[in-house]
Amino acid sequence: MPNDPTGRITQAELARRLNVSRPSVCKAVKAGRIIPDEDGLFDPVEAELQWLANSRPKAPAGTGKAGAHGGYAQARARKEHALARMAELRLEQATGRLLDRGAMEFVLNDHAATLRGLLENLPDRLAPQFLALRDHASIVRLLNEALFQLQHDLADNLERRMAELEAEGTE
């Protein structure tokens, strides 16, 4: 499957990141310990936090009941920590302080493409005007005006894309 533009991952990729088998991830999904999106993909951060919060670590070989109790306490502490971290991340996302990496990469790539297009168009747009100019000051003024307009267009594009991204985050 090609990379998801939002940064979501498949069960196989999640298993690789967690260093577990794919059937283990499948069992966790069936048991409701990890919850995929509607299309079966996972947000990697949230899925890893769910895995940590809802999975018991394997006991080291040769540990008896005493070792198992220490493992349980550690697992419980990790679970509580993971749940608290999940709540913090959701709060940061809800307040707009945390944005989805895939969405941000899309906005930045779009911004770079817009900049490239504006710069590539500049010579064709300015060349006819340069032919009519005779003095240095007029040429500098024309270039400054063109660069100001380019910066303005670029800023407008970025503001529009960020507004779209924020609107998607509140849906």
C-alpha positions in Angstrom: 0.0 0.0 0.0 1.4 3.4 -0.9 2.2 5.9 1.9 -0.9 7.4 3.3 -0.7 11.2 3.0 -2.0 11.7 6.5 0.8 9.5 7.9 -1.4 6.6 9.0 0.0 3.1 8.8 -1.2 -0.5 8.2 -1.3 -3.3 10.7 2.0 -4.7 9.2 3.8 -1.4 9.6 2.4 -1.1 13.2 3.7 -4.6 14.0 7.1 -3.6 12.6 7.2 -0.4 14.7 6.1 -2.3 17.8 8.6 -5.1 17.1 5.8 -7.7 17.4 4.2 -10.1 15.0 1.3 -9.0 12.7 -1.0 -11.6 14.3 -0.3 -10.0 17.7 -1.5 -6.7 16.3 -4.5 -8.4 14.7 -5.5 -10.0 18.0 -5.2 -6.6 19.8 -7.5 -5.1 17.2 -10.0 -7.9 17.6 -9.9 -7.5 21.3 -10.4 -3.8 21.1 -7.0 -3.0 22.6 -6.0 -1.0 19.5 -8.6 0.8 17.5 -8.0 1.5 13.7 -9.6 4.3 11.7 -12.7 3.5 9.6 -10.5 2.5 6.7 -8.4 0.1 8.8 -5.3 2.3 9.1 -3.7 3.5 12.3 -2.4 6.8 13.6 1.1 5.6 14.6 1.4 7.6 17.8 -2.1 6.8 19.1 -1.8 3.1 18.2 1.5 2.8 20.0 0.1 4.5 23.1 -2.9 2.2 22.9 -0.6 -0.8 22.6 1.4 0.3 25.6 -1.7 1.1 27.7 -3.5 -2.1 26.9 -0.9 -4.8 26.5 1.0 -6.7 29.1 4.7 -7.1 28.7 6.2 -10.6 28.4 7.7 -11.9 31.6 11.4 -12.5 31.4 12.4 -16.2 31.3 12.8 -17.8 34.6 10.8 -15.3 36.7 8.4 -16.8 39.2 5.5 -15.1 41.0 7.6 -12.6 42.7 9.0 -11.4 39.4 5.5 -11.4 37.9 4.2 -9.0 40.5 7.0 -6.6 39.8 6.2 -6.9 36.1 2.6 -6.2 36.8 3.3 -3.1 38.8 5.6 -1.8 36.1 3.1 -2.7 33.4 0.3 -0.9 35.3 2.6 2.2 35.7 3.4 2.2 32.0 -0.3 1.9 31.2 -1.2 4.8 33.4 1.6 6.9 31.9 0.4 6.0 28.4 -3.2 6.9 29.1 -2.1 10.2 30.6 0.1 10.9 27.5 -2.8 10.0 25.2 -5.0 12.5 27.0 -2.3 15.2 26.8 -1.9 14.5 23.0 -5.7 14.7 22.5 -5.8 18.0 24.4 -2.9 19.5 22.4 -4.6 18.4 19.2 -8.0 19.8 20.3 -6.4 23.2 21.2 -4.6 23.4 17.9 -1.1 23.0 19.4 -0.5 19.6 17.8 -1.0 19.1 14.1 -0.9 15.9 12.1 2.5 15.5 10.5 1.1 14.1 7.2 -1.2 17.0 6.8 1.6 19.5 7.6 3.8 17.8 5.0 1.0 18.1 2.5 0.7 21.9 3.2 4.4 22.5 3.1 4.8 20.6 -0.2 1.9 22.5 -1.6 3.5 25.8 -0.4 6.8 24.8 -2.1 5.0 24.0 -5.3 3.2 27.3 -5.2 6.5 29.1 -4.7 8.1 27.2 -7.5 5.3 28.2 -9.9 5.4 31.8 -8.9 9.2 32.0 -9.4 9.0 30.2 -12.7 6.4 32.6 -14.0 8.3 35.7 -12.9 10.6 36.1 -16.0 7.8 35.7 -18.5 5.7 38.2 -16.6 8.4 40.8 -16.2 10.4 40.5 -19.5 8.0 42.6 -21.6 7.9 45.3 -18.9 11.7 45.4 -18.7 11.9 46.2 -22.4 10.1 49.5 -21.9 12.3 50.6 -19.0 15.5 52.6 -19.6 16.9 53.4 -16.1 18.2 51.4 -13.2 15.7 52.9 -10.6 12.7 51.9 -12.7 14.0 48.3 -13.1 14.7 48.1 -9.4 11.2 49.4 -8.6 9.6 46.9 -10.9 11.5 44.0 -9.4 10.6 45.1 -5.9 6.9 45.4 -6.8 7.0 41.9 -8.4 8.8 40.4 -5.3 6.3 42.1 -2.9 3.4 40.6 -4.9 5.1 37.2 -5.0 5.5 37.3 -1.2 1.9 38.4 -0.7 0.6 35.6 -3.0 2.7 33.1 -1.1 1.5 34.3 2.3 -2.1 34.1 1.1 -1.7 30.6 -0.1 -0.1 29.5 3.2 -2.8 31.1 5.2 -5.5 29.5 3.1 -3.9 26.0 3.4 -3.4 26.4 7.2 -7.1 27.4 7.6 -8.2 24.3 5.6 -6.0 22.2 7.8 -7.4 23.7 11.0 -10.9 23.2 9.6 -10.2 19.5 8.9 -8.9 19.1 12.5 -12.1 20.4 14.0 -14.3 18.0 12.0 
